[in-house]
């Protein structure tokens, strides 16, 4: 149970993200089948079966996510707050979860006859899904303007499902529908549906941001405002991809069938970045709105002072200058028969300090990692030119990162600290770092073989962008401080752009590999992702904690 409390905040974000993703797929699929393929002739048997299979599995996935959400919340409440199970079962989130479970199971076992005829009754479980999610949103907990905010939130979720959730079904239609004319009509129908959804999504998002953020200084002074800004940036990327797809669909409608492959490839990236937007929205629900946090906001002067350009820290303090680790404090307290109190944030301990030497060590680690990534980005950029063929060795820079992580990531363990090599594996965090070292070494060798064409499989080439995308999404879903402490927010201002550039690098490389050879976008994308890595290096080299 203690371990569950320790990961509770992150677990909630993941389960909420799973709920929103499955909801968007299920509702988006229903809307796609009802609107984009509204005539019987457009729903071919192969496509209809595949589409409904995806809708049903999404409903089942949502039901499972809701069950896990209710169970984990109930366990933590009964354990940490000493609330009886009977009191927990009367909570709003339990009712909302049960509503979502019923809706998901209903879709998963929707009668075949009603699937074939696309009976509008199927909108009922879709509405139940939306209601269950809205009930646990910020809008349902507001005391003022609740009705308007609930309506805006519902519209926001609905249009997200219509656009982002409908995209996988468009890609499915492009693969399953063989008739060129039918594909053109389906893509045009969805294009109109997506355009309306984008306008309504933007309007609802703008209105909610006005209410929840409240002021310009909350945009940059609170974690909520930072995540809203991140969502806007990713939304801009989605609009660019959507514009590209619009012109492709227009060409298909005029009889230019060769654009279908590009439509699918851009659609893949649009789905992926849409998922990142959903994850960002999930992170927003894990923290209080910026308008409610009038204390401990970061001022513009503090941001300018923290992130004013300065030379990277390339030397570290002595190990003896570092504060005692939390684990060492806990060991000593246990040996003395004392207990260390847990702070109000689940999983965080009141033990330990963060002195000047600790901050210097953290800066040193980030800055050196940034230098390595920066050099890797430069080499990757040079490798795009035929004049620097030798620069294809850029993946070997991961070896330098692995060596650095192995030697310097855990100062209290071998070879720097008192804990022996084998003894250090007893700590979960150290074990994760050591596993990361092995993965970096394997990845460096693997990607080097890809770059030098010794591995020619496109599947092997796609591993690199997938790693970039997953890494960026993990950064977006990391748990935030419930107290919105200034120092943590200032660090987050550094880490959030890393997530955005990681996602952009991954999807630009993905498109470079997946777009057809005749696409003009390939040559620009080939230069974009190395620039993203260079920017990641710059950000890490400018990381400071004081």
KOLDO-849326 format. One record per residue (C-alpha): residue number from 0; residue in one letter; x, y, z. Coordinates in Angstrom, 1 decimal, padded with zeros to 4 digits, always signed. Each point is the difference from the previous one (the first is absolute). Last residue first. Example, Ala and Ser with C-alpha at 12.3 -4.5 7.8 and 13.67 -1.06 7.14 Angstrom:
2
SITE	i	aa	px	py	pz
SITE	1	s	+013.7	-001.1	+007.1
SITE	0	a	-001.4	-003.4	+000.7
# end
This chain:
546
SITE	i	aa	px	py	pz
SITE	545	x	+019.7	+028.8	-008.7
SITE	544	x	-001.3	-003.2	-001.4
SITE	543	x	+001.5	+000.3	-003.5
SITE	542	x	-000.6	-001.7	-003.4
SITE	541	x	+001.6	+002.0	-002.8
SITE	540	x	+001.9	-003.0	-001.4
SITE	539	x	-003.2	-002.0	+000.2
SITE	538	x	-001.9	+002.5	-002.1
SITE	537	x	+002.8	+000.3	-002.6
SITE	536	x	+000.2	-003.8	-000.4
SITE	535	x	-003.7	-000.2	-000.5
SITE	534	x	+000.3	+002.7	-002.6
SITE	533	x	+002.7	-002.0	-001.8
SITE	532	x	-002.3	-003.0	+000.1
SITE	531	x	-002.8	+001.9	-001.6
SITE	530	x	+002.4	+001.2	-002.7
SITE	529	x	+000.8	-003.6	-000.7
SITE	528	x	-003.8	-000.6	-000.4
SITE	527	x	-000.6	+002.8	-002.5
SITE	526	x	+002.7	-000.7	-002.6
SITE	525	x	-001.4	-003.3	-001.3
SITE	524	x	-003.5	+001.6	+000.4
SITE	523	x	+000.9	+002.5	-002.7
SITE	522	x	+001.1	-002.6	-002.5
SITE	521	x	-003.0	-002.2	+000.6
SITE	520	x	-002.6	+002.7	-000.5
SITE	519	x	+000.3	+000.0	-003.8
SITE	518	x	-001.7	-003.4	-000.1
SITE	517	x	+001.0	-002.1	-003.0
SITE	516	x	+001.8	-002.6	+002.1
SITE	515	x	-003.2	-000.9	+002.0
SITE	514	x	-000.1	+001.2	+003.6
SITE	513	x	+001.0	-002.6	+002.6
SITE	512	x	+003.6	+000.6	+000.8
SITE	511	x	-000.1	+003.8	+000.0
SITE	510	x	-003.3	-000.1	+001.7
SITE	509	x	+001.4	-002.1	+002.9
SITE	508	x	+003.0	+002.4	+000.2
SITE	507	x	-002.4	+003.0	+000.3
SITE	506	x	-002.1	-002.0	+002.5
SITE	505	x	+002.9	-000.8	+002.3
SITE	504	x	+001.6	+003.4	-000.1
SITE	503	x	-003.3	+001.8	+000.7
SITE	502	x	-000.7	-002.3	+002.9
SITE	501	x	+003.5	+000.6	+001.5
SITE	500	x	-000.3	+003.7	-000.7
SITE	499	x	-003.2	+000.2	+002.0
SITE	498	x	+001.3	-002.2	+002.9
SITE	497	x	+003.2	+002.1	+000.3
SITE	496	x	-002.2	+003.1	+000.0
SITE	495	x	-001.7	-001.4	+003.1
SITE	494	x	+003.3	-000.7	+001.8
SITE	493	x	+001.3	+003.5	+000.4
SITE	492	x	-003.2	+001.7	+001.1
SITE	491	x	-000.4	-003.0	+002.2
SITE	490	x	+003.1	+000.9	+001.9
SITE	489	x	-001.4	+003.5	+000.7
SITE	488	x	-003.3	-001.6	+001.1
SITE	487	x	+001.9	-002.3	+002.4
SITE	486	x	+001.8	+002.9	+001.5
SITE	485	x	-003.1	+002.1	+000.3
SITE	484	x	-002.1	-002.6	+001.9
SITE	483	x	-003.3	-000.8	-001.7
SITE	482	x	-001.3	-001.5	+003.2
SITE	481	x	-001.4	-003.0	-001.8
SITE	480	x	+003.3	-000.6	-001.6
SITE	479	x	-000.3	-001.5	-003.5
SITE	478	x	+000.1	-003.6	-001.0
SITE	477	x	+001.7	-001.0	-003.3
SITE	476	x	-002.4	-000.3	-002.9
SITE	475	x	+001.7	+002.4	-002.4
SITE	474	x	+003.5	-001.4	+000.7
SITE	473	x	-001.3	-003.5	-000.8
SITE	472	x	-001.4	+001.3	-003.2
SITE	471	x	+003.3	+001.4	-001.1
SITE	470	x	+001.8	-003.3	+000.7
SITE	469	x	-002.7	-001.9	-001.9
SITE	468	x	+000.4	+002.2	-003.1
SITE	467	x	+003.8	-000.1	+000.0
SITE	466	x	+000.0	-003.8	+000.5
SITE	465	x	-002.5	-000.4	-002.8
SITE	464	x	+002.1	+002.2	-002.3
SITE	463	x	+003.1	-002.2	+000.6
SITE	462	x	-001.9	-003.4	-000.4
SITE	461	x	-001.3	+001.0	-003.4
SITE	460	x	+003.3	-000.8	-001.7
SITE	459	x	-000.3	-003.6	+001.1
SITE	458	x	-003.5	-000.3	-001.4
SITE	457	x	+001.3	+001.6	-003.2
SITE	456	x	+002.4	-003.0	-000.4
SITE	455	x	+003.3	+000.9	-001.4
SITE	454	x	+002.3	-000.9	+002.9
SITE	453	x	+003.6	+000.4	-001.3
SITE	452	x	-001.2	+003.2	-001.5
SITE	451	x	+002.6	+002.1	+001.9
SITE	450	x	-002.7	+001.9	+001.8
SITE	449	x	-001.9	-003.2	+000.9
SITE	448	x	+003.2	-001.7	+001.3
SITE	447	x	+000.8	+003.1	+002.1
SITE	446	x	-003.6	-000.1	+001.3
SITE	445	x	+000.4	-003.5	+001.4
SITE	444	x	+003.5	+000.6	+001.6
SITE	443	x	-001.2	+003.2	+001.7
SITE	442	x	-003.3	-001.7	+001.0
SITE	441	x	+001.8	-002.9	+001.7
SITE	440	x	+002.3	+002.4	+001.9
SITE	439	x	-002.9	+002.3	+001.0
SITE	438	x	-002.1	-003.0	+001.1
SITE	437	x	+002.9	-001.3	+002.2
SITE	436	x	+000.4	+003.5	+001.6
SITE	435	x	-003.8	+000.2	+000.5
SITE	434	x	+000.1	-003.3	+001.9
SITE	433	x	+002.7	+001.5	+002.3
SITE	432	x	-002.2	+003.1	+000.6
SITE	431	x	-003.1	-002.1	+000.7
SITE	430	x	+002.0	-002.1	+002.5
SITE	429	x	+001.2	+003.2	+001.7
SITE	428	x	-003.6	+001.1	+000.4
SITE	427	x	-001.2	-003.3	+001.3
SITE	426	x	+002.7	-000.3	+002.7
SITE	425	x	+001.4	-003.5	+000.6
SITE	424	x	+002.2	+000.4	-003.0
SITE	423	x	+002.4	+002.2	+002.0
SITE	422	x	+001.1	-003.0	+002.1
SITE	421	x	+001.5	-001.6	-003.1
SITE	420	x	+002.3	+003.0	-000.7
SITE	419	x	+000.7	+000.9	+003.6
SITE	418	x	-001.7	+002.9	+001.8
SITE	417	x	+002.6	+002.5	+001.3
SITE	416	x	-000.2	+002.5	-002.9
SITE	415	x	+001.9	+000.7	-003.1
SITE	414	x	+000.4	-003.3	-001.9
SITE	413	x	-002.4	-001.3	+001.4
SITE	412	x	-003.0	+001.6	+001.6
SITE	411	x	-000.8	+003.3	+001.8
SITE	410	x	+000.8	+002.0	-003.1
SITE	409	x	-002.7	-001.7	-002.1
SITE	408	x	-000.1	+001.4	-003.6
SITE	407	x	+003.8	+000.6	-000.3
SITE	406	x	+001.8	-003.1	-001.2
SITE	405	x	-002.7	-002.0	-001.7
SITE	404	x	-001.8	+003.1	-001.4
SITE	403	x	+003.3	+001.4	-001.4
SITE	402	x	+000.8	-003.4	-001.6
SITE	401	x	-003.5	-000.2	-001.5
SITE	400	x	+000.1	+003.5	-001.4
SITE	399	x	+003.3	-000.6	-001.6
SITE	398	x	-001.4	-003.2	-001.6
SITE	397	x	-003.0	+002.0	-001.2
SITE	396	x	+002.5	+002.1	-002.0
SITE	395	x	+000.5	-003.2	-002.1
SITE	394	x	-003.3	+000.9	-001.7
SITE	393	x	+001.8	+002.9	-001.8
SITE	392	x	+002.3	-002.3	-002.0
SITE	391	x	-001.8	+001.1	-003.1
SITE	390	x	+002.2	+003.0	+000.1
SITE	389	x	+002.5	-001.8	-002.3
SITE	388	x	-002.3	+000.8	-002.9
SITE	387	x	+000.7	+003.7	+000.4
SITE	386	x	-000.1	+001.3	-003.6
SITE	385	x	-003.2	-002.0	-000.8
SITE	384	x	-001.9	+002.2	+002.4
SITE	383	x	-002.5	-001.4	+002.5
SITE	382	x	+002.9	-001.3	+002.0
SITE	381	x	+000.9	+003.6	+001.0
SITE	380	x	-003.4	+000.3	+001.8
SITE	379	x	+000.6	-003.3	+001.8
SITE	378	x	+003.5	+001.2	+001.0
SITE	377	x	-001.4	+003.2	+001.4
SITE	376	x	-002.8	-001.8	+001.8
SITE	375	x	+002.5	-002.4	+001.6
SITE	374	x	+002.1	+003.0	+001.1
SITE	373	x	-003.0	+001.6	+001.7
SITE	372	x	-001.0	-003.3	+001.6
SITE	371	x	+003.5	-000.4	+001.5
SITE	370	x	+000.0	+003.7	+001.2
SITE	369	x	-003.4	-000.4	+001.5
SITE	368	x	+001.0	-003.1	+002.0
SITE	367	x	+002.9	+002.0	+001.3
SITE	366	x	-002.3	+002.9	+001.0
SITE	365	x	-002.6	-002.2	+001.6
SITE	364	x	+002.5	-001.9	+002.2
SITE	363	x	+001.9	+003.2	+001.0
SITE	362	x	-003.2	+001.8	+000.8
SITE	361	x	-001.1	-002.9	+002.3
SITE	360	x	+003.5	+000.0	+001.7
SITE	359	x	-000.2	+003.8	+000.5
SITE	358	x	-003.5	-000.4	+001.5
SITE	357	x	+001.3	-002.6	+002.4
SITE	356	x	+003.0	+002.1	+000.9
SITE	355	x	-002.2	+003.0	+000.8
SITE	354	x	-002.3	-002.0	+002.3
SITE	353	x	-003.0	-002.0	-000.7
SITE	352	x	-001.0	-001.6	+003.2
SITE	351	x	-001.2	-003.4	+001.1
SITE	350	x	-003.0	-001.3	+001.8
SITE	349	x	-003.5	+001.3	-000.5
SITE	348	x	-000.8	-002.8	-002.3
SITE	347	x	-001.9	+000.0	-003.2
SITE	346	x	-002.2	-003.0	-001.0
SITE	345	x	-003.3	+001.7	+000.5
SITE	344	x	+000.4	+003.8	+000.3
SITE	343	x	-000.9	+001.0	+003.6
SITE	342	x	+003.5	-001.1	+001.2
SITE	341	x	+000.7	-003.4	+001.5
SITE	340	x	+001.5	+000.1	+003.5
SITE	339	x	+003.3	-001.9	+000.6
SITE	338	x	-000.3	-002.6	+002.7
SITE	337	x	+002.4	-000.7	+002.8
SITE	336	x	+001.3	-003.3	+001.3
SITE	335	x	+003.6	+001.1	-000.2
SITE	334	x	+000.8	-002.5	-002.8
SITE	333	x	-003.2	+001.1	-001.8
SITE	332	x	+001.0	+003.6	+000.2
SITE	331	x	+003.5	-000.8	-001.3
SITE	330	x	-001.4	-001.9	-002.9
SITE	329	x	-002.5	+002.7	-000.8
SITE	328	x	+002.7	+002.7	-000.1
SITE	327	x	+002.1	-002.2	-002.3
SITE	326	x	-002.9	-000.4	-002.4
SITE	325	x	-000.7	+003.7	+000.0
SITE	324	x	+003.6	+000.7	-001.0
SITE	323	x	+002.4	+001.9	+002.4
SITE	322	x	+000.8	+003.4	-001.5
SITE	321	x	+002.9	+000.3	-002.4
SITE	320	x	+003.3	+001.6	+001.1
SITE	319	x	+001.7	-003.3	+000.4
SITE	318	x	-000.5	-000.8	-003.7
SITE	317	x	+002.2	+002.9	-001.0
SITE	316	x	-001.7	+002.7	-002.1
SITE	315	x	-000.4	-000.6	-003.8
SITE	314	x	+001.7	+001.5	-003.0
SITE	313	x	-001.6	+000.7	-003.3
SITE	312	x	-002.5	+002.6	+001.1
SITE	311	x	-001.3	+001.5	-003.3
SITE	310	x	+000.8	+003.7	-000.6
SITE	309	x	-002.8	+002.4	+000.5
SITE	308	x	-003.1	+001.2	-001.9
SITE	307	x	-002.7	+001.5	+002.3
SITE	306	x	-002.2	-002.8	+001.0
SITE	305	x	-000.3	+000.5	+003.7
SITE	304	x	+000.1	+003.8	+000.0
SITE	303	x	-002.5	+000.3	-002.9
SITE	302	x	-002.3	-002.5	+001.7
SITE	301	x	+000.2	+001.8	+003.3
SITE	300	x	-000.7	+003.4	-001.7
SITE	299	x	-003.0	-001.5	-001.7
SITE	298	x	-001.4	-000.9	+003.3
SITE	297	x	-000.6	-003.6	+001.2
SITE	296	x	-003.2	-000.4	+001.9
SITE	295	x	+000.3	-001.0	+003.6
SITE	294	x	-003.5	+001.3	+001.0
SITE	293	x	-003.0	+000.8	-002.2
SITE	292	x	-000.6	-003.6	-001.0
SITE	291	x	-003.7	-000.3	-000.7
SITE	290	x	+000.2	+001.7	-003.4
SITE	289	x	+002.7	-002.4	-001.0
SITE	288	x	-002.3	-003.0	+000.2
SITE	287	x	+000.9	-002.7	+002.5
SITE	286	x	+002.1	-003.0	-001.1
SITE	285	x	-000.6	-003.5	-001.3
SITE	284	x	-002.7	+001.1	-002.5
SITE	283	x	+002.6	+002.0	-002.0
SITE	282	x	+002.2	-003.1	-000.3
SITE	281	x	-002.8	-001.7	-001.8
SITE	280	x	-000.3	+002.9	-002.5
SITE	279	x	+003.7	-000.5	-000.7
SITE	278	x	-000.6	-003.7	-000.6
SITE	277	x	-002.9	+000.9	-002.4
SITE	276	x	+002.3	+002.4	-001.9
SITE	275	x	+002.6	-002.8	-000.2
SITE	274	x	-002.6	-002.3	-001.5
SITE	273	x	-000.8	+002.7	-002.5
SITE	272	x	+003.7	+000.0	-000.9
SITE	271	x	-000.2	-003.7	-000.7
SITE	270	x	-003.3	+000.2	-001.9
SITE	269	x	+001.3	+002.9	-002.2
SITE	268	x	+003.2	-001.9	-000.6
SITE	267	x	-001.9	-003.1	-001.3
SITE	266	x	-002.3	+002.3	-002.0
SITE	265	x	+003.1	+001.5	-001.7
SITE	264	x	+000.9	-003.5	-001.1
SITE	263	x	-003.6	-001.0	-001.0
SITE	262	x	-000.5	+003.2	-002.1
SITE	261	x	+003.4	-000.5	-001.6
SITE	260	x	-001.1	-003.4	-001.2
SITE	259	x	-003.3	+001.4	-001.3
SITE	258	x	+001.7	+002.8	-002.0
SITE	257	x	+000.5	-002.2	-003.0
SITE	256	x	-003.8	+000.1	-000.7
SITE	255	x	+000.0	+003.4	-001.7
SITE	254	x	-003.6	+000.0	-001.2
SITE	253	x	-001.1	+003.4	+001.1
SITE	252	x	-001.3	-001.4	+003.3
SITE	251	x	+003.4	-001.6	+000.6
SITE	250	x	+001.6	+003.5	-000.4
SITE	249	x	-002.3	+001.5	+002.5
SITE	248	x	+000.7	-002.8	+002.4
SITE	247	x	+003.8	+000.7	-000.4
SITE	246	x	-000.7	+003.8	+000.5
SITE	245	x	-001.9	-000.7	+003.2
SITE	244	x	+002.6	-002.5	+001.2
SITE	243	x	+002.8	+002.6	-000.1
SITE	242	x	-002.3	+002.4	+001.9
SITE	241	x	-000.7	-002.6	+002.6
SITE	240	x	+003.8	-000.6	+000.5
SITE	239	x	+000.4	+003.8	+000.5
SITE	238	x	-003.0	+000.1	+002.3
SITE	237	x	+001.4	-002.9	+002.1
SITE	236	x	+003.3	+001.8	+000.4
SITE	235	x	-002.0	+003.0	+001.3
SITE	234	x	-001.9	-002.2	+002.4
SITE	233	x	+003.4	-001.2	+001.3
SITE	232	x	+001.0	+003.6	+000.8
SITE	231	x	-003.4	+000.8	+001.5
SITE	230	x	+000.2	-003.1	+002.3
SITE	229	x	+003.4	+001.1	+001.1
SITE	228	x	-001.4	+003.4	+000.9
SITE	227	x	-002.8	-001.7	+002.0
SITE	226	x	+002.7	-002.1	+001.8
SITE	225	x	+001.9	+003.1	+000.9
SITE	224	x	-003.1	+001.7	+001.3
SITE	223	x	-000.9	-002.9	+002.2
SITE	222	x	+003.6	-000.1	+001.4
SITE	221	x	-000.4	+003.6	+001.1
SITE	220	x	+001.8	+003.3	-000.7
SITE	219	x	+000.3	-000.1	-003.8
SITE	218	x	-003.7	+000.0	-000.9
SITE	217	x	-000.9	+001.2	+003.6
SITE	216	x	+001.7	+003.3	-000.8
SITE	215	x	-002.4	+000.4	-003.0
SITE	214	x	-003.1	-000.3	+002.1
SITE	213	x	-002.9	-002.3	+000.8
SITE	212	x	+001.5	-003.4	-000.8
SITE	211	x	-003.2	-002.0	+000.6
SITE	210	x	-002.6	+002.5	-001.3
SITE	209	x	+001.9	+001.3	-003.1
SITE	208	x	+001.3	-003.5	-000.6
SITE	207	x	-003.5	-001.3	+000.0
SITE	206	x	-001.1	+002.5	-002.6
SITE	205	x	+003.0	-000.6	-002.2
SITE	204	x	-000.5	-003.8	+000.1
SITE	203	x	-003.6	+000.3	-000.9
SITE	202	x	+000.7	+002.3	-003.0
SITE	201	x	+003.0	-002.1	-001.2
SITE	200	x	-002.0	-003.3	+000.2
SITE	199	x	-003.0	+001.6	-001.8
SITE	198	x	+002.2	+001.2	-002.8
SITE	197	x	+001.9	-003.3	-000.2
SITE	196	x	-003.1	-002.1	+000.1
SITE	195	x	-001.6	+001.9	-002.9
SITE	194	x	+003.2	-000.6	-002.0
SITE	193	x	+000.1	-003.6	+001.0
SITE	192	x	-003.6	-000.7	-001.2
SITE	191	x	+000.7	+001.6	-003.3
SITE	190	x	+003.2	-002.0	-000.4
SITE	189	x	-001.9	-003.2	+001.1
SITE	188	x	-002.5	+000.5	-002.8
SITE	187	x	+002.8	+000.7	-002.5
SITE	186	x	+002.0	-003.1	+001.1
SITE	185	x	-003.1	-002.2	-000.3
SITE	184	x	-000.9	+001.4	-003.5
SITE	183	x	+003.5	-000.5	-001.3
SITE	182	x	+000.2	-003.5	+001.4
SITE	181	x	-003.3	-000.9	-001.7
SITE	180	x	+001.3	+001.4	-003.3
SITE	179	x	+003.2	-002.0	+000.2
SITE	178	x	-001.7	-003.3	+000.8
SITE	177	x	+002.3	-002.1	+002.1
SITE	176	x	-001.4	+000.8	+003.4
SITE	175	x	+002.1	-001.8	+002.7
SITE	174	x	+003.2	+002.0	+000.0
SITE	173	x	-001.3	+003.5	-000.4
SITE	172	x	-002.9	-000.9	+002.2
SITE	171	x	+002.3	-001.1	+002.8
SITE	170	x	+001.9	+003.3	-000.3
SITE	169	x	-003.3	+001.8	+000.3
SITE	168	x	-000.9	-002.2	+003.0
SITE	167	x	+003.3	+000.9	+001.7
SITE	166	x	-000.9	+003.7	-000.6
SITE	165	x	-003.5	-000.1	+001.7
SITE	164	x	+001.4	+000.1	+003.5
SITE	163	x	+002.1	+003.1	-000.8
SITE	162	x	-002.9	+001.9	-001.7
SITE	161	x	-003.3	-001.2	+001.4
SITE	160	x	+001.5	-001.1	+003.3
SITE	159	x	+001.6	+003.4	+000.5
SITE	158	x	-003.3	+001.6	-001.0
SITE	157	x	-001.9	-002.0	+002.6
SITE	156	x	+002.6	+000.6	+002.8
SITE	155	x	+000.0	+003.8	-000.5
SITE	154	x	-003.8	+000.1	-000.4
SITE	153	x	-000.4	-001.8	+003.3
SITE	152	x	+002.5	+002.3	+001.6
SITE	151	x	-001.8	+003.1	-001.4
SITE	150	x	-003.4	-001.3	+001.3
SITE	149	x	+001.5	-000.8	+003.4
SITE	148	x	+001.5	+003.5	+000.1
SITE	147	x	-003.3	+001.7	-000.8
SITE	146	x	-001.9	-002.0	+002.6
SITE	145	x	+002.7	+000.4	+002.7
SITE	144	x	+000.1	+003.8	-000.3
SITE	143	x	+001.0	+000.4	+003.6
SITE	142	x	+000.6	-002.9	+002.5
SITE	141	x	+002.4	-001.9	-002.2
SITE	140	x	+000.4	-003.8	+000.6
SITE	139	x	-001.8	-001.1	-003.2
SITE	138	x	+002.2	+002.3	-002.1
SITE	137	x	+003.3	-001.4	+001.4
SITE	136	x	-000.9	-003.5	-001.4
SITE	135	x	-001.3	-003.1	+001.8
SITE	134	x	-003.6	+000.3	-001.2
SITE	133	x	+001.3	+001.0	-003.5
SITE	132	x	+001.5	-003.5	-000.4
SITE	131	x	-003.2	-001.9	+001.0
SITE	130	x	-002.2	+002.3	-002.2
SITE	129	x	+002.2	-000.6	-003.0
SITE	128	x	-000.2	-003.7	+000.4
SITE	127	x	-003.8	+000.1	+000.5
SITE	126	x	-000.4	+002.1	-003.2
SITE	125	x	+001.9	-002.7	-001.9
SITE	124	x	-002.2	-002.6	+001.6
SITE	123	x	-003.1	+001.8	-001.3
SITE	122	x	+001.4	+000.9	-003.4
SITE	121	x	-000.4	-003.7	-001.0
SITE	120	x	-003.8	+000.7	+000.0
SITE	119	x	+000.8	+001.6	-003.4
SITE	118	x	-000.4	-003.5	-001.6
SITE	117	x	+003.0	-000.7	-002.2
SITE	116	x	-001.8	-002.6	-002.1
SITE	115	x	+002.8	-002.6	+000.2
SITE	114	x	+000.9	+000.8	+003.6
SITE	113	x	-003.6	-000.2	+001.1
SITE	112	x	-000.2	-003.6	-001.4
SITE	111	x	+003.3	-000.9	+001.6
SITE	110	x	-001.2	+000.9	+003.5
SITE	109	x	+002.4	+002.3	+002.0
SITE	108	x	+002.2	-002.2	+002.4
SITE	107	x	+003.0	+002.3	+000.2
SITE	106	x	-002.2	+003.0	-000.2
SITE	105	x	-002.1	-001.0	+003.0
SITE	104	x	+003.1	-001.0	+001.9
SITE	103	x	+001.4	+003.5	-000.5
SITE	102	x	-003.2	+001.8	+000.9
SITE	101	x	-000.4	-002.1	+003.2
SITE	100	x	+003.6	+000.6	+001.0
SITE	99	x	-000.3	+003.7	-000.6
SITE	98	x	-003.1	+000.3	+002.2
SITE	97	x	+001.8	-002.1	+002.6
SITE	96	x	+002.9	+002.4	-000.1
SITE	95	x	-002.2	+003.1	+000.4
SITE	94	x	-001.8	-001.6	+003.0
SITE	93	x	+003.3	-000.8	+001.6
SITE	92	x	+001.4	+003.5	-000.8
SITE	91	x	-002.9	+001.7	+001.7
SITE	90	x	+000.6	-001.8	+003.3
SITE	89	x	-002.6	-002.2	+001.7
SITE	88	x	+002.2	-003.1	-000.3
SITE	87	x	+002.7	+001.8	+002.0
SITE	86	x	-002.2	+000.5	+003.0
SITE	85	x	-000.9	-003.7	+000.1
SITE	84	x	+003.7	-000.9	-000.4
SITE	83	x	+000.8	+002.0	+003.1
SITE	82	x	+002.3	+003.0	-000.2
SITE	81	x	+003.3	-000.3	+001.8
SITE	80	x	+001.5	+002.8	-002.1
SITE	79	x	+003.1	-002.0	-001.1
SITE	78	x	-001.2	-003.6	-000.2
SITE	77	x	-003.7	+000.5	-000.9
SITE	76	x	+000.8	+002.8	-002.4
SITE	75	x	+002.9	-001.9	-001.7
SITE	74	x	-002.0	-003.1	-000.5
SITE	73	x	-003.1	+001.9	-001.3
SITE	72	x	+002.1	+002.0	-002.5
SITE	71	x	+001.7	-003.2	-001.3
SITE	70	x	-003.3	-001.9	-000.3
SITE	69	x	-001.9	+002.8	-001.8
SITE	68	x	+002.8	+000.7	-002.5
SITE	67	x	+000.6	-003.8	-000.6
SITE	66	x	-003.7	-000.4	-000.8
SITE	65	x	-000.1	+003.0	-002.2
SITE	64	x	+003.0	-001.2	-002.0
SITE	63	x	-001.6	-003.4	-000.5
SITE	62	x	-003.3	+001.5	-001.2
SITE	61	x	+002.0	+002.3	-002.4
SITE	60	x	+001.9	-002.9	-001.4
SITE	59	x	-003.3	-001.9	-000.6
SITE	58	x	-001.5	+003.0	-001.8
SITE	57	x	+003.2	+000.4	-002.1
SITE	56	x	-000.1	-003.7	-000.9
SITE	55	x	-003.6	+000.5	-001.2
SITE	54	x	+000.8	+003.1	-002.1
SITE	53	x	+003.1	-001.7	-001.6
SITE	52	x	-002.1	-003.1	-000.9
SITE	51	x	-002.7	+002.3	-001.3
SITE	50	x	+002.5	+001.6	-002.4
SITE	49	x	+001.4	-003.3	-001.2
SITE	48	x	-003.5	-001.4	-000.6
SITE	47	x	-001.1	+003.1	-001.8
SITE	46	x	+003.1	+000.2	-002.2
SITE	45	x	-000.2	-003.5	-001.2
SITE	44	x	-003.8	+000.1	-000.5
SITE	43	x	+000.1	+003.2	-002.0
SITE	42	x	-001.6	+003.0	+001.7
SITE	41	x	-000.2	+002.6	-002.8
SITE	40	x	-003.0	-001.5	-001.7
SITE	39	x	-002.1	+000.2	+003.2
SITE	38	x	+000.2	+003.8	+000.1
SITE	37	x	+001.3	+001.7	+003.2
SITE	36	x	+003.6	-001.0	-000.5
SITE	35	x	+001.5	+003.3	+001.3
SITE	34	x	-003.0	+000.7	+002.3
SITE	33	x	-001.3	-003.1	+001.8
SITE	32	x	+003.1	-002.2	-000.4
SITE	31	x	+002.3	+002.9	+000.8
SITE	30	x	-002.1	+001.0	+003.0
SITE	29	x	+000.1	-003.5	+001.4
SITE	28	x	+003.8	-000.3	-000.6
SITE	27	x	+000.6	+003.4	+001.7
SITE	26	x	-002.1	-001.1	+003.0
SITE	25	x	+002.0	-003.2	+000.4
SITE	24	x	+003.4	+001.4	-000.9
SITE	23	x	-000.4	+003.2	+002.1
SITE	22	x	-001.2	-002.1	+003.0
SITE	21	x	+002.9	-002.4	-000.3
SITE	20	x	+002.5	+002.9	+000.0
SITE	19	x	-001.8	+001.9	+002.8
SITE	18	x	-000.2	-003.0	+002.2
SITE	17	x	+003.7	-001.0	-000.6
SITE	16	x	+001.1	+003.5	+000.8
SITE	15	x	-002.0	-000.1	+003.3
SITE	14	x	+001.6	-003.3	+000.8
SITE	13	x	+003.5	+001.4	-000.7
SITE	12	x	-000.6	+003.2	+001.9
SITE	11	x	-001.4	-001.9	+003.0
SITE	10	x	+003.0	-002.3	+000.0
SITE	9	x	+002.4	+002.9	+000.1
SITE	8	x	-001.7	+001.4	+003.1
SITE	7	x	-000.3	-003.4	+001.6
SITE	6	x	+003.6	-001.1	-000.5
SITE	5	x	+001.1	+000.3	+003.7
SITE	4	x	-003.5	-000.8	+001.3
SITE	3	x	+000.1	-003.3	-001.9
SITE	2	x	+003.5	-000.7	+001.4
SITE	1	x	-001.3	+000.6	+003.6
SITE	0	x	-002.9	-002.4	-000.8
# end
